[in-house]
Amino acid sequence: MVGIISCGCYIPFWRLSRAAIRDGLRGEKAIAGADEDSITMAVAAALDCLGGTDRQEVDGIFLATTTPPYKEKLGAGIVATAADLRRDIITADFTDSLRAGTIALRAAIDAVKSGSAKQVMVVAADCRLGAPGSSWELSCGDGAVAFLIGDSEDVIAEVTGSYSLSDEIMDIWRSEEDRFIRSAEGRFVSTEGYSRVCGEAVTGLMKRFSLGKEDFTKTLFGIPEPRAQVALARTLGFDTKTQLQDSLSLEVGETGAAYALMLLAAALEDAKKGDVFLLLSYGNGADAMALAITGSMENKRKISGIKGYLNSKEIIDDYTIYAKWRGLLPVERPPRPFGITAPPALWRERERNLRLYGVKCDVCGTIQYPPQSVCTKCHNRDQFEKIRLSDRKGNLFTYSIDHTTWALVMPIITAIVNFEGGGRIECLMSDVEAAKVKTDMPVAMSFRKMDFREGTTIYSWKCIPLRE
């Protein structure tokens, strides 16, 4: 049976209060930290999805996003490297559409069914910007989700039918020069976009596969406007109280190409064997899918999924912090030159910086990072095996707090982390206020942006407080 083998997700630790954007509003939205983007969130979701899976069995990774950090560079390749997948796999980016997530999902299913791959991971992540003061700024949130697709008797859900429509309409878009989302007048978008196209896709699916509204346990409508989700459900005759999945609009926001799949991840957490979901994704057309729940999410993830991430957060009430993180406000940088790290150096060190490989001495078993030529304990030379440290938890051995060196997020916290099972790393710490840092606190490694210089994003690993 071809279907979803495992699921992972990621919601940033930071949430911006909607009242900070506009007085009187309730709720919050998830915002990527200053050192996060669609790639780092995709890596976090991919690692959550992999869990205890044998990474050597993954034959491909498809990345869906409308906010890639590069216009010409393979984002899926960065995610595959950071997740320590094999090099001889299929990597592909799906972009330029809010439907990119469901399009990638269908492509992965087709690849596995055709036999060209045994397991393909689909990762969707977005970090979209609405213009300051716009409705899009209120509604857009950041997040990521990942699904591992494979042919197995132990699948969680199987896509039993799908129906897609293409529809050319100027409703929501960004041109090559646009930084912020643009859209047509709201009533036009709702009437001729959400209502007409999505309604046609759902009725087309139901007609093609002889399904009725009573056949679906849950409807997951990946439509950017929560009110439009309710309106469509009522128009199609679904019970909005029992059949419509919560939109996450007041906790996370609309997460672009990841949105429909994040709703699916949330619904799977409460799913029971025998349930049937209707998944809908919108964007210059629509994808409608019927999914039969064939298994359980128990023991399929490292932490408590969407619910766990919703409860693990820090609220920001100061809009200027968000504006600085997003580059909406100018920030004075220190008067010193910044040079780009040479591409040959980035290439040479990709295993230690992207895969986070250390080494284990074949003689005495000491784990060391960064990789060494001579063992620091027994002094044997060039007798090591590579060892991945990115998925190891650790404890904060000691740390320093720097209030003087410039960074977008101040102060800078430099940490020394002792890994469980051996090994130690010096790295920066993120997602924590300086006053809350304590020695011996449990931490995990997180793939982050380290710098952005002359059009080049430099990625590596930081430690963050353990989120459980």
PLY file of the C-alpha trace (Angstrom):
ply
format ascii 1.0
element vertex 468
property float x
property float y
property float z
element edge 467
property int vertex1
property int vertex2
end_header
0.00 0.00 0.00
1.40 3.40 -0.99
0.74 6.16 1.50
2.05 8.28 4.36
4.54 6.37 6.50
5.39 9.15 8.95
4.71 12.82 9.55
6.70 15.68 11.05
6.10 19.37 11.54
7.67 22.56 12.80
6.19 25.76 14.21
8.65 28.48 15.26
9.09 29.18 18.95
8.26 32.86 18.49
4.68 34.17 18.12
3.70 37.75 17.34
0.62 39.00 19.13
-1.93 40.23 16.61
-2.66 43.11 18.95
0.92 44.28 18.29
-0.08 44.71 14.64
-3.50 46.20 15.21
-5.00 47.21 18.56
-7.88 45.13 19.83
-7.21 41.96 17.86
-6.96 38.62 19.61
-4.74 35.68 18.84
-1.21 35.39 17.56
0.75 34.18 14.56
3.91 32.08 14.32
6.94 34.00 13.12
10.32 32.62 12.13
13.19 33.89 14.25
15.85 36.21 12.89
18.01 33.18 12.09
15.25 31.14 10.41
13.82 30.90 6.90
11.92 28.38 4.78
15.01 26.16 4.52
15.75 25.95 8.24
12.08 25.27 9.02
12.00 22.58 6.32
15.03 20.90 7.91
13.35 20.93 11.33
10.18 19.34 9.93
12.19 16.77 7.96
14.14 15.71 11.05
10.91 15.44 13.03
9.44 13.27 10.27
12.48 11.00 10.04
12.49 10.14 13.74
13.86 6.62 13.97
13.54 5.97 10.23
16.56 4.57 8.43
17.73 7.56 6.40
19.43 5.28 3.90
16.00 4.10 2.77
14.87 7.55 1.62
15.20 7.83 -2.17
14.08 11.41 -2.70
13.09 14.70 -1.15
10.67 17.22 -2.65
10.67 20.74 -1.20
7.58 22.89 -1.63
7.86 26.62 -0.90
6.99 29.99 -2.38
9.77 31.67 -0.40
13.04 29.96 -1.36
16.15 31.87 -0.23
17.61 31.58 -3.73
16.05 32.24 -7.12
18.55 29.90 -8.74
19.80 27.19 -6.40
18.26 23.91 -5.31
16.71 24.28 -1.87
15.89 20.57 -1.60
19.62 19.86 -1.88
20.35 21.97 1.21
17.56 20.23 3.16
18.78 16.77 2.06
22.33 17.56 3.16
21.31 18.98 6.55
19.04 15.95 7.12
22.01 13.69 6.27
20.28 11.83 3.46
22.14 9.91 0.76
23.64 11.84 -2.14
22.21 9.52 -4.81
18.60 10.56 -4.31
16.03 12.56 -6.25
15.88 16.21 -5.15
13.39 18.70 -6.55
11.88 22.07 -5.68
8.18 22.79 -6.16
7.49 26.51 -6.01
5.56 29.56 -7.26
2.17 28.25 -6.10
0.23 27.92 -2.86
-0.61 24.44 -4.16
3.07 23.47 -4.29
2.68 21.26 -1.21
-0.13 19.10 -2.56
1.44 19.04 -6.04
4.65 17.70 -4.48
2.62 15.18 -2.47
0.98 13.83 -5.63
4.34 13.69 -7.40
5.85 11.70 -4.52
2.96 9.24 -4.52
3.27 8.81 -8.29
7.04 8.24 -7.97
6.57 5.49 -5.38
3.70 3.85 -7.28
5.74 3.83 -10.48
8.66 2.15 -8.75
11.16 4.92 -9.46
11.59 5.41 -5.70
10.71 3.38 -2.62
10.41 6.30 -0.20
10.12 10.01 -0.96
9.90 12.78 1.61
7.69 15.79 0.90
8.61 18.90 2.88
6.60 22.12 2.66
7.68 25.36 4.33
6.91 29.03 3.87
7.81 32.38 5.37
5.66 34.89 3.44
5.37 38.62 4.02
2.31 40.81 3.90
2.82 44.54 3.55
2.85 46.35 6.93
-0.71 47.08 8.00
-2.29 44.80 5.39
-4.69 41.93 6.00
-1.99 39.57 4.75
0.36 40.69 7.50
-2.32 39.68 10.00
-3.14 36.34 8.43
0.23 34.94 7.28
2.19 32.70 9.62
5.38 30.70 9.30
5.75 26.93 9.57
6.72 23.67 7.95
5.47 20.10 7.60
6.93 16.88 6.22
5.50 13.55 5.10
7.40 10.40 4.21
5.67 8.55 1.36
6.36 4.87 0.85
5.02 1.45 -0.06
4.40 -0.38 3.19
1.82 -2.28 5.20
2.37 0.20 8.02
1.07 3.40 6.41
-0.87 6.04 8.33
-3.03 7.23 5.45
-3.62 6.36 1.81
-4.76 8.76 -0.91
-7.73 6.92 -2.42
-8.71 9.59 -4.95
-7.67 12.98 -6.27
-9.04 15.67 -8.55
-7.19 18.76 -9.77
-8.15 21.93 -11.58
-6.05 24.64 -13.21
-7.54 28.11 -13.21
-5.90 31.28 -14.52
-6.89 34.14 -12.26
-5.04 37.20 -10.93
-6.11 36.85 -7.32
-2.97 36.36 -5.17
0.51 36.85 -6.58
4.02 38.20 -6.29
6.08 39.33 -9.26
9.85 38.98 -9.59
10.27 42.38 -7.92
7.60 42.03 -5.22
8.60 41.43 -1.63
5.06 41.51 -0.28
1.96 39.54 -1.26
-0.36 41.29 -3.68
-4.00 40.45 -4.21
-7.12 41.57 -6.02
-10.17 43.01 -4.28
-11.38 40.69 -1.53
-14.86 39.93 -2.85
-13.48 39.01 -6.27
-10.91 36.66 -4.73
-13.50 35.02 -2.50
-16.23 34.66 -5.11
-14.29 33.78 -8.24
-11.40 32.09 -6.50
-12.11 30.32 -3.24
-15.83 29.67 -3.71
-16.02 28.84 -7.42
-12.77 26.93 -7.98
-12.64 25.09 -4.66
-16.31 24.16 -4.88
-15.78 22.79 -8.37
-12.76 20.75 -7.25
-14.58 19.18 -4.30
-17.71 18.33 -6.30
-15.49 16.96 -9.09
-13.73 14.64 -6.62
-16.98 13.46 -5.08
-18.56 12.80 -8.46
-15.53 10.98 -9.89
-15.23 8.62 -6.91
-18.93 8.39 -5.95
-18.49 10.04 -2.58
-21.03 11.93 -0.50
-20.52 14.54 2.15
-21.40 11.96 4.80
-18.42 9.82 3.74
-15.90 12.31 5.14
-14.93 12.44 8.79
-12.99 15.70 8.38
-12.63 18.35 5.71
-9.26 20.13 5.59
-9.66 23.28 3.54
-6.30 24.88 2.74
-7.87 28.21 1.76
-6.07 31.38 2.91
-9.20 32.92 4.47
-10.84 31.13 7.46
-14.25 32.68 6.74
-14.04 31.32 3.20
-13.39 27.85 4.63
-16.58 28.04 6.67
-18.58 29.46 3.78
-17.41 26.73 1.41
-18.18 23.99 3.94
-21.72 25.30 4.40
-22.26 25.66 0.65
-21.20 22.04 0.11
-23.39 20.82 2.95
-20.72 19.85 5.49
-21.25 20.29 9.22
-18.84 23.09 10.19
-18.84 22.05 13.85
-17.99 18.38 13.40
-16.49 18.01 9.93
-14.40 21.16 9.40
-10.82 21.04 10.69
-9.71 24.01 12.81
-7.95 26.59 10.63
-5.11 27.35 13.10
-5.71 31.00 12.18
-5.50 32.33 15.75
-2.48 30.24 16.77
-0.26 29.94 13.69
-1.72 31.69 10.68
-1.90 30.75 7.01
1.42 29.13 6.13
1.43 29.32 2.33
2.50 26.18 0.50
2.64 24.34 3.83
-0.86 25.31 4.96
-3.04 22.48 3.61
-0.48 19.86 4.65
-0.18 21.37 8.14
-3.94 21.01 8.51
-3.52 17.37 7.50
-0.77 16.88 10.08
-3.00 18.39 12.77
-5.96 16.21 11.78
-3.85 13.04 11.77
-3.05 13.53 15.45
-6.67 12.81 16.40
-7.48 10.44 13.54
-8.83 6.93 14.02
-8.50 3.99 11.70
-11.37 4.07 9.23
-11.66 7.87 9.11
-11.75 9.53 5.71
-10.38 13.05 5.14
-11.07 15.52 2.38
-7.92 17.56 1.74
-8.22 20.72 -0.35
-5.46 23.05 -1.50
-6.00 26.32 -3.39
-3.79 28.36 -5.72
-4.50 29.19 -9.39
-6.73 26.16 -9.32
-7.28 23.54 -6.66
-6.25 20.03 -5.60
-8.82 17.87 -3.82
-7.84 14.52 -2.31
-9.61 11.79 -0.38
-7.45 10.12 2.26
-8.34 6.92 4.09
-6.82 6.60 7.57
-5.28 3.16 7.81
-3.06 3.45 10.87
-2.15 5.54 13.89
0.26 8.39 14.55
1.43 6.78 17.79
5.23 6.43 17.93
5.51 8.17 14.54
7.06 11.42 15.74
9.72 12.70 18.12
7.59 15.25 19.96
3.87 15.82 20.36
3.25 17.13 16.85
1.24 20.27 16.06
-0.25 20.34 19.56
3.16 20.21 21.17
4.50 23.02 19.02
1.42 25.15 19.71
2.13 24.93 23.44
5.86 25.58 23.11
6.11 29.31 22.44
7.15 32.79 23.48
4.85 35.72 22.72
6.31 38.95 21.29
4.22 42.06 21.91
6.67 44.54 20.38
6.08 44.99 16.64
9.49 46.61 16.14
11.23 43.33 17.04
9.32 41.55 14.27
9.96 44.42 11.85
13.71 44.26 12.47
13.80 40.50 12.05
12.01 40.81 8.72
14.09 43.73 7.50
11.10 46.07 7.51
13.04 48.55 9.63
16.63 49.62 8.93
19.15 48.37 11.46
22.51 50.03 11.96
25.34 47.59 11.45
28.83 47.92 12.88
31.34 49.97 10.81
33.50 47.08 9.68
33.78 45.22 6.39
31.90 42.01 5.83
33.39 39.66 3.26
31.67 36.68 1.74
32.84 33.25 2.86
34.57 31.67 -0.13
32.47 28.99 -1.90
35.41 26.52 -1.85
35.57 26.84 1.95
31.82 26.31 2.29
32.12 23.22 0.09
35.08 21.76 1.99
33.34 22.13 5.35
29.82 21.11 4.32
29.90 17.85 6.27
30.86 19.48 9.58
28.69 22.59 9.04
25.62 21.22 7.22
25.46 17.54 8.19
27.02 18.27 11.61
29.44 15.37 11.44
31.93 14.79 14.18
34.30 11.85 14.46
34.64 8.89 16.81
38.10 7.52 17.51
38.40 3.89 16.42
40.93 3.24 19.19
39.51 4.81 22.35
35.95 5.70 21.27
36.20 9.43 22.04
33.74 11.55 20.08
35.12 14.89 18.89
33.80 17.96 17.10
34.97 19.51 14.88
36.54 16.51 13.15
40.21 16.03 14.00
43.22 14.31 12.47
44.69 13.44 15.88
42.59 12.10 18.75
42.55 14.55 21.64
42.60 11.67 24.16
44.75 8.80 22.89
46.61 10.78 20.18
46.16 8.18 17.47
46.21 9.68 13.99
43.60 9.33 11.22
41.70 6.44 12.83
38.18 7.80 12.99
34.66 7.08 11.81
32.17 9.82 10.97
29.30 10.30 13.39
26.19 12.46 13.03
25.53 14.80 15.96
22.55 16.79 14.67
19.95 14.43 16.16
21.61 14.12 19.56
20.28 15.89 22.62
22.65 17.45 25.09
23.11 19.56 28.18
24.46 23.06 28.49
27.87 22.70 30.13
28.65 26.41 30.27
27.94 29.60 28.34
28.86 33.25 27.88
26.66 36.26 27.17
28.03 39.02 24.93
26.28 42.41 25.03
28.84 44.25 22.89
29.40 42.32 19.64
26.76 43.29 17.08
23.97 40.87 16.11
20.37 41.27 15.00
19.28 39.51 18.18
21.11 40.71 21.26
22.79 39.61 23.44
24.78 36.83 21.76
24.82 33.59 23.75
27.76 31.26 23.08
27.26 27.79 24.48
29.36 24.73 25.23
27.14 21.66 24.88
27.90 18.13 26.05
26.11 15.58 23.88
24.41 12.52 25.27
26.70 9.58 24.50
29.79 11.75 24.29
31.08 14.68 22.32
31.09 18.42 22.86
30.39 21.42 20.66
30.85 25.16 20.93
27.98 26.94 19.16
25.58 29.83 19.39
22.30 29.49 21.26
18.93 30.60 19.89
15.23 30.73 20.81
15.85 31.77 24.40
16.07 34.91 26.49
19.43 35.39 28.20
17.85 35.54 31.66
16.44 32.02 31.20
19.72 30.34 30.29
21.04 27.94 32.94
23.83 25.42 33.09
22.76 21.79 32.69
19.56 22.79 30.87
18.62 20.23 28.18
19.17 21.40 24.61
18.83 20.13 21.05
20.55 21.11 17.83
18.71 23.27 15.29
19.69 24.15 11.71
19.82 27.95 11.37
20.99 30.88 9.30
24.36 32.06 10.51
24.88 35.01 8.20
23.78 36.61 4.95
26.49 38.28 2.91
26.38 39.58 -0.62
23.48 37.37 -1.66
24.75 34.22 0.06
23.01 32.60 3.03
25.38 30.72 5.31
23.79 27.89 7.28
25.03 25.87 10.24
23.79 24.54 13.59
22.88 26.23 16.85
21.54 24.82 20.08
18.07 25.63 21.40
16.25 24.72 24.63
14.61 21.34 24.28
10.97 21.68 23.15
8.70 18.98 24.54
0 1
1 2
2 3
3 4
4 5
5 6
6 7
7 8
8 9
9 10
10 11
11 12
12 13
13 14
14 15
15 16
16 17
17 18
18 19
19 20
20 21
21 22
22 23
23 24
24 25
25 26
26 27
27 28
28 29
29 30
30 31
31 32
32 33
33 34
34 35
35 36
36 37
37 38
38 39
39 40
40 41
41 42
42 43
43 44
44 45
45 46
46 47
47 48
48 49
49 50
50 51
51 52
52 53
53 54
54 55
55 56
56 57
57 58
58 59
59 60
60 61
61 62
62 63
63 64
64 65
65 66
66 67
67 68
68 69
69 70
70 71
71 72
72 73
73 74
74 75
75 76
76 77
77 78
78 79
79 80
80 81
81 82
82 83
83 84
84 85
85 86
86 87
87 88
88 89
89 90
90 91
91 92
92 93
93 94
94 95
95 96
96 97
97 98
98 99
99 100
100 101
101 102
102 103
103 104
104 105
105 106
106 107
107 108
108 109
109 110
110 111
111 112
112 113
113 114
114 115
115 116
116 117
117 118
118 119
119 120
120 121
121 122
122 123
123 124
124 125
125 126
126 127
127 128
128 129
129 130
130 131
131 132
132 133
133 134
134 135
135 136
136 137
137 138
138 139
139 140
140 141
141 142
142 143
143 144
144 145
145 146
146 147
147 148
148 149
149 150
150 151
151 152
152 153
153 154
154 155
155 156
156 157
157 158
158 159
159 160
160 161
161 162
162 163
163 164
164 165
165 166
166 167
167 168
168 169
169 170
170 171
171 172
172 173
173 174
174 175
175 176
176 177
177 178
178 179
179 180
180 181
181 182
182 183
183 184
184 185
185 186
186 187
187 188
188 189
189 190
190 191
191 192
192 193
193 194
194 195
195 196
196 197
197 198
198 199
199 200
200 201
201 202
202 203
203 204
204 205
205 206
206 207
207 208
208 209
209 210
210 211
211 212
212 213
213 214
214 215
215 216
216 217
217 218
218 219
219 220
220 221
221 222
222 223
223 224
224 225
225 226
226 227
227 228
228 229
229 230
230 231
231 232
232 233
233 234
234 235
235 236
236 237
237 238
238 239
239 240
240 241
241 242
242 243
243 244
244 245
245 246
246 247
247 248
248 249
249 250
250 251
251 252
252 253
253 254
254 255
255 256
256 257
257 258
258 259
259 260
260 261
261 262
262 263
263 264
264 265
265 266
266 267
267 268
268 269
269 270
270 271
271 272
272 273
273 274
274 275
275 276
276 277
277 278
278 279
279 280
280 281
281 282
282 283
283 284
284 285
285 286
286 287
287 288
288 289
289 290
290 291
291 292
292 293
293 294
294 295
295 296
296 297
297 298
298 299
299 300
300 301
301 302
302 303
303 304
304 305
305 306
306 307
307 308
308 309
309 310
310 311
311 312
312 313
313 314
314 315
315 316
316 317
317 318
318 319
319 320
320 321
321 322
322 323
323 324
324 325
325 326
326 327
327 328
328 329
329 330
330 331
331 332
332 333
333 334
334 335
335 336
336 337
337 338
338 339
339 340
340 341
341 342
342 343
343 344
344 345
345 346
346 347
347 348
348 349
349 350
350 351
351 352
352 353
353 354
354 355
355 356
356 357
357 358
358 359
359 360
360 361
361 362
362 363
363 364
364 365
365 366
366 367
367 368
368 369
369 370
370 371
371 372
372 373
373 374
374 375
375 376
376 377
377 378
378 379
379 380
380 381
381 382
382 383
383 384
384 385
385 386
386 387
387 388
388 389
389 390
390 391
391 392
392 393
393 394
394 395
395 396
396 397
397 398
398 399
399 400
400 401
401 402
402 403
403 404
404 405
405 406
406 407
407 408
408 409
409 410
410 411
411 412
412 413
413 414
414 415
415 416
416 417
417 418
418 419
419 420
420 421
421 422
422 423
423 424
424 425
425 426
426 427
427 428
428 429
429 430
430 431
431 432
432 433
433 434
434 435
435 436
436 437
437 438
438 439
439 440
440 441
441 442
442 443
443 444
444 445
445 446
446 447
447 448
448 449
449 450
450 451
451 452
452 453
453 454
454 455
455 456
456 457
457 458
458 459
459 460
460 461
461 462
462 463
463 464
464 465
465 466
466 467
